[in-house]
Amino acid sequence: MSPVHLRRHEVTLLPESSRVIIRPFIPSEVHRVTTIIGRALALTEEEACLQLDAVKQEFEGRHFDIASLLMGHFQKVERHVFTQRPLSNERKMLIGALFSGEYALESAAIFNPSIVPHPDQSGLDAGALRFVMSLRATGEGHISSIEFRVGTISPEGNITLDPVSRFVTAPVIVPNPRYRKRRFIIKLAEMGFDGGHADAVMAPLAEDFTLSDLNKSIGTVRREHQPATRDLARTLECIQWLADSNYELSFSDKLAMSERIIFPVSPNETNGIEDARFVRFVDDDGSVMYYATYTAYNGRAILPMLIETEDFLHFRILTLNGRAVQNKGMALFPRRIQGRYVMLSRQDDENLFIMFSDNPHHWNDPEVILRPSEMWESVKVGNCGSPIETEAGWLVITHGVGPMRKYCIGAVLLDLENPTKVIARLRQPLLAPEGNEREGYVPNVVYSCGSLLHGRQLILPYAMSDKASAIASMSLDALLAALQSEAV
């Protein structure tokens, strides 16, 4: 039994197969690409237009601006077109359609939510709160991406979600992103590429440089070191990989929040963007930045990453640096403590750690603050999102794994000024899977990536067995009282 009464709201987010994007569908063998193009070139102009009309009639109502998407995919294979005669836009789009396919983003699951206050709180009743909820959407091939929902908490604590259209749109990838030289050099050194060729590439660059600046410097080093050695090739490949892993995204402000999707872009996340933990971070000068940590997965290895956004329209995706950037479940505190950034983590996949840094992009020296204690968390413990500041201490919603790989949600209090100190922890789960919450892709799991306070209520969105998501709320005062009755 939970030590605190929970209200399970009648809000359930279920996977919706009709929410689709258009992705490239391009064979890896060049001869197959040219063969397909040849079949399109063999059509008369009238036949090509008729075939394109049929594609548009069937798919145009399922996407915003399908013409530009098809043209973009044509450009990905344009170098394989083997005719010198000019092609009409209609034929180009038809070729693009041959190398396109729909992908149902959340056909398998929509889960592991986090929640933060919306940047825009205008037009609300006094005491109401508008929020943004991020969710992990998973589709064919178990590829995960980030979706968003917007909702409102009424002054009375009732929760409603804004209507969701069937349309989903990927962002524009900023073609010439900017980089910070110092961060770039630190990450290269961590990967074993410092000195020599790496220094030759980085030395001419300014403290803030662009991708085009970097490519120019790479080209210069490549020309000056011929014939190329294996060491040069590996170094330049690594530098290019690092650049590709740090990128910028931009959405049109005409898109509703639920119509924006962050889909894997870089080589290190080809198999998914997992478990984003968003937090509204307020710096010492009062400025606000929304950060999110997430796990990039390429099918073989995981890499913790960082998202920065001020408005949920423009996003910077960045690699994290430091010896402590390992494993899953990094969660940033919502403000500095004594001038330093603070992060929860789980380097060993068993215990909860804490670490401090002067830079949100660089992390070292983790310290264990919480180990498994009760049977329901005896396999491992971790966080369920960023800590929440209360007058009694930092409230950390945790997850624990126990017998039969059952995931439950718990709570811990950390000292406000010294968060390495655990003040109290619940001995019983705050939330355990019940009824149909137990059934799903991974049974017997409740899990969250972030909660928030609304007045004296804790709002806790949570995933149910890696399939769907729901929302619970509870009295903060009752939760703090239950924790303080079990002070360490």
SULLIN-V966265 format. One record per residue. RES is the residue in one small letter. PHI is phi in whole degrees, 0 to 359 (none if undefined). PSI is psi in degrees with one decimal (NA if undefined). Layout:
<<RES;PHI;PSI> <RES;PHI;PSI>>
This chain:
<<m;none;138.6> <s;290;141.2> <p;287;-7.4> <v;230;139.6> <h;288;126.5> <l;255;141.3> <r;255;114.8> <r;271;115.3> <h;282;153.9> <e;277;56.6> <v;231;112.8> <t;231;130.2> <l;256;117.6> <l;249;152.1> <p;302;140.2> <e;233;109.7> <s;288;-16.4> <s;278;-8.2> <r;273;105.3> <v;231;152.5> <i;241;165.4> <i;261;124.1> <r;244;157.7> <p;299;142.3> <f;226;76.1> <i;243;120.4> <p;301;151.1> <s;282;-22.6> <e;274;126.1> <v;298;-37.9> <h;297;-31.4> <r;289;-38.4> <v;299;-48.5> <t;293;-33.6> <t;295;-43.4> <i;295;-44.1> <i;300;-40.7> <g;301;-37.8> <r;294;-35.6> <a;288;-36.2> <l;290;-24.6> <a;286;-14.3> <l;286;150.0> <t;289;165.1> <e;299;-39.2> <e;296;-43.0> <e;295;-40.8> <a;298;-41.9> <c;294;-40.1> <l;296;-41.7> <q;293;-39.1> <l;294;-40.2> <d;301;-39.9> <a;295;-40.8> <v;297;-46.6> <k;297;-42.0> <q;299;-35.7> <e;278;-32.4> <f;242;-14.6> <e;299;-35.5> <g;285;-3.8> <r;258;-4.2> <h;214;150.3> <f;284;129.7> <d;51;60.9> <i;296;-28.8> <a;300;-45.2> <s;291;-32.2> <l;294;-45.0> <l;294;-39.0> <m;295;-37.7> <g;297;-37.9> <h;285;-30.5> <f;300;-42.2> <q;297;-25.8> <k;289;-23.0> <v;243;4.1> <e;303;-32.9> <r;294;-15.9> <h;266;-2.2> <v;290;124.8> <f;253;28.6> <t;237;148.1> <q;268;-12.6> <r;286;143.3> <p;295;144.0> <l;255;142.2> <s;289;157.8> <n;300;-34.1> <e;297;-43.9> <r;291;-37.4> <k;300;-45.4> <m;294;-35.1> <l;295;-43.0> <i;298;-41.7> <g;301;-39.2> <a;295;-33.4> <l;293;-21.5> <f;247;33.2> <s;230;157.4> <g;203;150.3> <e;280;145.6> <y;232;122.8> <a;274;105.3> <l;299;-38.9> <e;238;27.6> <s;296;-28.1> <a;267;-41.0> <a;194;154.9> <i;221;108.3> <f;206;-173.8> <n;49;63.1> <p;280;153.3> <s;230;162.7> <i;216;136.6> <v;219;157.5> <p;298;140.5> <h;292;144.4> <p;300;-24.5> <d;250;111.5> <q;250;19.2> <s;284;154.4> <g;75;17.1> <l;257;154.7> <d;295;153.1> <a;302;130.5> <g;90;-4.8> <a;269;162.2> <l;220;130.1> <r;265;137.3> <f;231;160.3> <v;247;129.4> <m;247;126.9> <s;264;149.8> <l;219;148.2> <r;271;114.4> <a;259;134.2> <t;231;132.1> <g;234;-153.0> <e;308;137.0> <g;76;8.5> <h;58;35.6> <i;274;127.5> <s;254;146.2> <s;220;177.1> <i;252;123.7> <e;249;167.4> <f;228;150.5> <r;226;152.7> <v;242;140.3> <g;211;177.5> <t;227;138.7> <i;255;121.0> <s;286;165.2> <p;305;-27.8> <e;274;-5.3> <g;96;6.0> <n;281;146.0> <i;241;129.9> <t;230;147.3> <l;253;142.2> <d;295;149.4> <p;302;148.4> <v;244;125.9> <s;279;169.0> <r;280;-11.6> <f;278;141.4> <v;223;136.3> <t;229;131.6> <a;283;153.2> <p;283;167.8> <v;280;131.1> <i;276;119.2> <v;300;121.6> <p;288;-24.0> <n;226;69.5> <p;292;164.6> <r;255;152.4> <y;228;155.4> <r;261;123.4> <k;300;-44.8> <r;298;-44.8> <r;298;-41.2> <f;297;-45.2> <i;295;-41.3> <i;300;-44.9> <k;294;-39.1> <l;299;-42.3> <a;296;-41.0> <e;300;-33.4> <m;274;2.3> <g;89;17.5> <f;241;73.1> <d;235;150.3> <g;78;177.8> <g;56;-127.6> <h;296;-36.0> <a;298;-44.4> <d;298;-38.3> <a;298;-36.6> <v;287;-42.4> <m;279;-30.0> <a;305;-44.5> <p;285;-9.5> <l;278;146.9> <a;286;169.7> <e;300;-39.3> <d;251;118.8> <f;228;162.0> <t;255;169.7> <l;298;-38.4> <s;294;-36.4> <d;300;-45.1> <l;296;-45.7> <n;298;-37.1> <k;296;-43.2> <s;293;-39.9> <i;300;-44.0> <g;299;-39.6> <t;296;-46.3> <v;296;-40.0> <r;298;-41.9> <r;291;-33.7> <e;279;-10.2> <h;235;69.7> <q;243;140.6> <p;288;149.6> <a;291;136.5> <t;267;166.6> <r;297;-38.1> <d;297;-42.0> <l;297;-45.7> <a;299;-42.4> <r;294;-41.7> <t;296;-48.2> <l;294;-35.5> <e;296;-41.1> <c;295;-43.5> <i;299;-41.9> <q;295;-40.4> <w;299;-43.9> <l;296;-41.0> <a;297;-43.3> <d;295;-27.1> <s;279;-12.2> <n;244;111.3> <y;215;172.6> <e;234;144.6> <l;234;150.5> <s;217;132.0> <f;252;151.0> <s;291;140.1> <d;287;-3.6> <k;279;-13.1> <l;276;133.8> <a;295;156.0> <m;304;-40.0> <s;288;-11.1> <e;267;2.5> <r;260;133.1> <i;228;131.6> <i;259;105.6> <f;256;150.2> <p;309;135.3> <v;239;-48.8> <s;273;163.8> <p;299;-26.8> <n;277;-2.5> <e;233;26.5> <t;299;-25.9> <n;258;5.9> <g;144;154.6> <i;249;112.1> <e;245;136.7> <d;57;57.4> <a;292;129.4> <r;249;98.8> <f;276;146.4> <v;215;140.5> <r;273;107.8> <f;261;125.6> <v;251;116.7> <d;279;172.0> <d;298;-25.7> <d;271;5.1> <g;91;-7.2> <s;289;150.2> <v;243;133.3> <m;225;135.2> <y;269;117.9> <y;253;154.6> <a;214;132.6> <t;265;144.3> <y;212;169.8> <t;251;119.3> <a;273;138.8> <y;225;128.0> <n;250;13.8> <g;96;-14.5> <r;231;-41.1> <a;225;156.0> <i;251;153.3> <l;215;116.5> <p;295;136.8> <m;229;168.4> <l;230;138.1> <i;248;139.7> <e;235;132.8> <t;206;148.5> <e;254;-18.8> <d;221;2.4> <f;61;19.7> <l;248;-39.9> <h;243;126.9> <f;234;138.1> <r;250;127.4> <i;252;123.0> <l;226;142.9> <t;286;145.2> <l;269;151.0> <n;239;156.7> <g;118;159.5> <r;295;-23.8> <a;271;2.1> <v;277;84.3> <q;216;156.3> <n;60;-171.9> <k;260;173.8> <g;80;36.4> <m;276;136.4> <a;218;121.6> <l;275;137.9> <f;294;153.4> <p;280;0.6> <r;202;168.5> <r;288;154.5> <i;237;118.2> <q;51;43.7> <g;84;-1.3> <r;241;149.4> <y;285;149.6> <v;225;139.9> <m;223;138.0> <l;270;151.6> <s;201;177.2> <r;213;79.0> <q;295;-30.5> <d;255;8.4> <d;61;27.4> <e;216;-44.8> <n;247;162.4> <l;265;128.3> <f;246;163.5> <i;226;148.6> <m;212;156.5> <f;237;150.0> <s;204;153.9> <d;273;-4.4> <n;219;125.6> <p;293;-8.3> <h;259;-0.2> <h;222;124.5> <w;222;132.1> <n;218;171.2> <d;56;59.2> <p;290;150.1> <e;231;131.3> <v;291;130.6> <i;240;-16.4> <l;212;129.1> <r;242;159.4> <p;305;139.3> <s;230;-58.0> <e;273;162.7> <m;299;-34.8> <w;291;-12.4> <e;235;23.5> <s;284;-14.9> <v;275;-47.6> <k;193;159.6> <v;234;154.8> <g;200;179.9> <n;267;159.8> <c;246;44.7> <g;115;-179.0> <s;292;146.7> <p;298;154.7> <i;243;129.8> <e;280;127.1> <t;230;167.9> <e;294;-20.0> <a;268;-12.6> <g;146;-179.2> <w;282;116.5> <l;274;117.8> <v;248;117.0> <i;278;127.1> <t;246;167.0> <h;235;148.7> <g;227;145.9> <v;245;129.3> <g;233;-152.1> <p;304;145.3> <m;62;25.6> <r;55;37.6> <k;275;127.2> <y;262;127.8> <c;236;163.0> <i;250;133.6> <g;233;-164.8> <a;209;148.4> <v;220;149.0> <l;247;131.5> <l;247;152.4> <d;296;138.2> <l;297;-42.6> <e;269;-24.1> <n;227;80.6> <p;289;0.7> <t;287;-14.6> <k;265;121.8> <v;273;119.4> <i;276;-43.0> <a;201;156.3> <r;211;143.6> <l;289;138.4> <r;275;-25.9> <q;250;152.7> <p;299;144.6> <l;284;-37.0> <l;214;127.1> <a;234;150.2> <p;296;131.4> <e;229;149.4> <g;53;-128.3> <n;288;-9.0> <e;295;-20.1> <r;280;-16.1> <e;259;132.1> <g;170;-164.4> <y;299;-42.1> <v;237;102.6> <p;295;157.1> <n;64;43.1> <v;229;129.1> <v;240;140.9> <y;201;144.4> <s;222;154.5> <c;245;10.7> <g;161;142.3> <s;228;176.2> <l;211;165.5> <l;262;138.0> <h;234;100.5> <g;64;-123.3> <r;254;26.0> <q;245;136.0> <l;267;123.1> <i;259;119.0> <l;236;97.3> <p;283;144.9> <y;211;153.1> <a;270;149.5> <m;244;104.4> <s;53;42.4> <d;53;37.1> <k;230;-53.8> <a;223;178.0> <s;226;152.5> <a;218;178.8> <i;226;133.5> <a;239;158.9> <s;219;161.6> <m;202;162.5> <s;288;125.5> <l;297;-40.6> <d;298;-41.7> <a;294;-38.7> <l;293;-43.7> <l;296;-38.8> <a;296;-41.5> <a;296;-40.0> <l;294;-45.2> <q;292;-22.9> <s;286;-12.6> <e;238;40.8> <a;300;142.4> <v;290;NA>>
